[in-house]
Amino acid sequence: MKKTILFITLTLLLSAVTSCKKEGCTDINAGNYSAKAKTNDGSCVYSEKLIIWQDLATSQYFTSLGTTGLSFYVNGQLIGTCLATNYWTGTPSCEQTGIASTTVDLGKNTTSTVNLEVKDQAGVSLWTDLVTITAGSCATYQL
């Protein structure tokens, strides 16, 4: 009986000690968050959605230039296209796509700055800007 109690006590003690040492990503904003991790081991990786949209005034401005189509580039990569007449009456929610959207890989950083470029149907650059993306905060950008 004493051996059984000793065995159970040692087993519980060992499991308590080893469970405290579980390493992993403890940041809830990370893509690889682990609820089981007790200690952050620096393995967290991040990504965040970027939603681009324009209002009626911007749409009218582009069409007044003779623009019929828009192409959207993030860090030189095409992420979407739309008609210049497409617009939103308010900021899209994170579940929506706006007129273009993409997921930005932040790696191990919680923030990153990307280059946004908008071109017309002939490939002429109409708009460029630097956009800061922060993990855990759906990024919307209004043209």
N, C-alpha and C positions, 0 to 999 in steps of 0.2 A: 504494500500500500504506500509506504514512504517513497519507494522508487517511482511509482506512478505519479505521485504528487510532484516529486522532484522533476520528472520528465516533462510533465505538463507546464510547470513553472519555467523550466529552461526553454521550452518551445515557445511559450508566450513572450518571454524576455527576448529571445533571438528574433522573433518576428517583429517585435516592437522596435528593436535596434535597426534591423535591416530596412523596415518601412520608412524610417526617418531619413534614410540616406538615398531614397529614390530620386535620381536626377532626371532632368528633362527640361522642357520649356514651360515656364510658369506664367508667361504673359498671355492673357486671354485674347489679345489682339493679334497674336501670331497664328499663322496657318497650321503650325504643328504643336499648338497648345496641348498640354497633357494635364488633366485634372489629377492624375495619380502622382505627378512629380511634386516633390517637396522642396527641392533645391534647383534653382535655375542653373543649368550647365552651359549657358551661352549658345545653345543650339537653335534658338528661336529664328524663324524666317517669316518674312512679312510680304504681303501683297495687298493692294487696295484698288478698288474700282474708281475709274475716272469717267464722269459723264459730261459730255459737251452739249450745250444747247444754245439756241439763239431765240430772242424775242421777235415780235413783229417788226419793230423799228430796224433791227439789224437785218432781218430778211428783206425788208423794203430797200434798205441801203444797198445790199448786194445786188438785188434785181435792178436797181436804178443804174448800176454799173454795167448792166448787160450780162450779169452772171446768171447762169441757169443751173449749174451744178457745183457742189462743194465736195472736196476730198480732204480728209483729216489725217494728219500724220503726228505721231508721238515718237520723238527721238528718231525721226526719219522713216518710221514704219507706218504704212497705210493701215488705219484702223477702221475706216468706214467712209461712206459717201452718202450724200442726200441731195435732193433738189434744194435750190436756194430759197424756194418759197416755203419750205418746211420750217415751222417755228412752234414754240411752246408759249403758253400764256402765263406760266409760272415755273419755278424751279422744279425739275423732275425729282422724284423720290429715288432712293437707292435701289429700289426694285425695278425702276424704269431704265430705259436706255438713252433718253434724250435723242438728239439727232445723230450722235455717235458715242460709243463707249468702248472702253477697254479695261483690262486688269493690268495694273503696273506692278511688276516684280520689284520689290524693295530690297530683296536679299536679307541680310542681317540688320539692315538699318530700319528705323521706325519712320524716317522721312526721306524723301528724295525729290529732287527737282527735275522735271522733264521739260523738253522743248516741244511745244505745240505749234503746228503750222497748218494753216488752212489755204488750200489752193482752189482756183476756179477750174472750170471744165477744160481750159487750155493749158493747165499746169502752172499758171501764174500765181505767185504767192500773194495772198490777200491779207493774211493775218499771221503774226508770229508772237509768241509769248512764252515765258517760263512759268510753269505751274508747279507749285509745291504740293506733294502728296504726302499725307500722314496716315500711318496705319491706324485702323479703328475709326476713321472718320471718312465716310463716303465722300469723295471729292466731286463737286459739281463746278463746272466752269462755264460762265455765260460769255458768249461772243459779244 
